Amino acid sequence: MLSSPTVDSHPARPQDAAVDYLSFVDGATESMEAHLFRAAVIAAAFLSLGANYRTRNFVVSATSSELAREIAEAAENYRKTLAFEWLGKELPPWGQPCRSW
């Protein structure tokens, strides 16, 4: 059985009922799993629209493969140029590439 609403007008909380508590909070009608699933599907859809390009030190995601390639190659160029300006030598490759979205 569900308890009656509290005095401060919050919805009643199910005690022993096999009802999802989240459906009683702030008028929500979907479970947390449904919200997470929907967010995952939307994220996957957005990620599938773009293209990736990987260089030795960078992984770039962009709207097209050409743009991703241009950005990744520019990043490698800037990394090399700045290393020579600041350190007088090229940096060794990173252990893992830097991701750019």
N, C-alpha and C positions, 0 to 999 in steps of 0.2 A: 504494500500500500504506500501511496505517496503522502507525505505530510502536507498540511495546509500551508499557504503562503505565510511568510513572516510578517511582522508588523511594519518593517521598513520597506515593504512592497517588493522585495526580491522574490524571484520564483522559488517555489518549494524545491528542496533537494531530495532526490530519490534515496531512500534508505536501503531497503532490501530488494527493490525492484530491479529487474534486468533491463534497465533503460539507461542509455548513455547520458551521463551527467551533462556533457557539453551541450546537449540539445535544450537544456533548461537555462543555460547561462545567457543573459542578454538577448533572449529570443532567437538564439542560433538554432538552425534546423539541421545542420550537417555535423558529422563527427569530425574530430581533428584529423583522422586519417583521410577523410574525403577532401579536406582543405589541403593537406600535404600532397595528396595525389594530384589534385588540380594544379597546384603550384609546380610540381615536377613535370607535368605534361606541358604546361605553358613554357617553362624554362627549356625543355627539350625542343619545342617548336621553334623558339627564338634561336637556339644554338644551331639548329639544322639549317637555318636560313643563311648562315655565314660560311666563310671558308677559312681554313687554317693554313699557315705557312710556317715551317720550322727551319731555323738556321742553327748553327752550333750552340748559340747562347740564348736564343729567343724563340718563343712560339707566339705567333700573332694571329688573332682572329679578327676578321673584317667582313664586310658585306660582299666582297668579291675576292677571288684568289689573286688577281693582279694587285689589288690594293694591299692585301695581306703580305704579299711578296715585297712590294715597295717599302712598306713600313718595316718589315723585318730586316731587309738589307740596309736600310737607313740606320736602324738601331745598331747593327753590327759596325757600320762605318763610324757612327758617333762614338761608340764604345772604344774602338781602336784609336780614333783621333784624340779623344780626351785622355786616354791612357798615355799616349806619347807626350801630350802637352803637360800632363801633371806628373807622370812618373818617368818619362824618357824611355819607356819600353812598352811593348804590348802585354796585356794581361793574359794569364793562362785561361783556358775555357772554364766556365763554371761547372760545378758538379751536376747541376740540373738547370735546364733553360728557364729563363724568366718568362712568365706568361703575360701577355698583353691582350686585353679584351677591347 
